[in-house]
Amino acid sequence: MDIILVVLQVLLALSSALLILFILLHRGRGGGLSDMFGGGVTSSLGASGVAEKNLNRITVTLALVWVGSIVLMGVIAKIQAGVGA
């Protein structure tokens, strides 16, 4: 169980870092932090609909991996607490 827990912790750390990166890559909808960093002055010539959809899919997949690893770590911790008692 300890090896699985370590693998899940590494997966959680990697998915957390990538999730932050991919969320910051999203185009701003106006009036937020993205405008503060120059997101409001960029043109839409470089952005395509396919790229934005793929970015959304990757972000949602990473979010599901992140949540799944947290849930599995909780289940393993609950099992280990029950076995040790």
VENVEN-V784614 format. One record per residue. N is the residue number from 1. RES is the residue in one small letter. PHI is phi in whole degrees, 0 to 359 (none if undefined). OMEGA is omega in whole degrees, -180 to 180 (999 if undefined). NEAR is the number of other C-alpha atoms within 8 Angstrom. Layout:
N/RES/PHI/OMEGA/NEAR + N/RES/PHI/OMEGA/NEAR
This chain:
1/m/none/-178/5 + 2/d/293/179/5 + 3/i/293/179/6 + 4/i/296/180/7 + 5/l/295/178/10 + 6/v/294/178/8 + 7/v/298/179/8 + 8/l/293/178/11 + 9/q/293/177/10 + 10/v/294/178/8 + 11/l/298/178/10 + 12/l/295/-180/12 + 13/a/295/180/8 + 14/l/294/-179/8 + 15/s/292/177/12 + 16/s/295/-180/9 + 17/a/295/180/8 + 18/l/292/179/9 + 19/l/295/176/11 + 20/i/299/-179/8 + 21/l/299/-177/8 + 22/f/290/176/11 + 23/i/293/179/8 + 24/l/291/179/6 + 25/l/283/-178/6 + 26/h/295/178/8 + 27/r/286/-179/6 + 28/g/289/178/11 + 29/r/265/177/5 + 30/g/105/174/7 + 31/g/79/-179/7 + 32/g/243/-180/8 + 33/l/294/-180/7 + 34/s/295/177/12 + 35/d/290/180/12 + 36/m/295/-178/8 + 37/f/263/175/6 + 38/g/95/-180/8 + 39/g/291/-177/10 + 40/g/279/-177/9 + 41/v/261/-180/6 + 42/t/282/178/6 + 43/s/273/-179/5 + 44/s/268/-180/6 + 45/l/289/-178/5 + 46/g/277/-176/5 + 47/a/266/176/7 + 48/s/244/-179/8 + 49/g/294/-178/6 + 50/v/292/180/6 + 51/a/296/180/8 + 52/e/293/178/10 + 53/k/294/178/8 + 54/n/294/177/8 + 55/l/296/177/10 + 56/n/296/-180/8 + 57/r/297/180/8 + 58/i/296/-180/9 + 59/t/295/180/11 + 60/v/294/178/8 + 61/t/297/178/8 + 62/l/296/178/11 + 63/a/296/178/10 + 64/l/292/176/8 + 65/v/297/-180/10 + 66/w/297/-180/12 + 67/v/295/180/8 + 68/g/298/180/8 + 69/s/292/177/12 + 70/i/294/-180/9 + 71/v/295/180/8 + 72/l/295/176/9 + 73/m/296/177/11 + 74/g/294/179/8 + 75/v/294/179/8 + 76/i/296/178/10 + 77/a/296/179/8 + 78/k/292/179/8 + 79/i/294/-180/8 + 80/q/293/177/8 + 81/a/290/179/8 + 82/g/287/-179/7 + 83/v/286/-178/6 + 84/g/285/-176/5 + 85/a/280/999/4
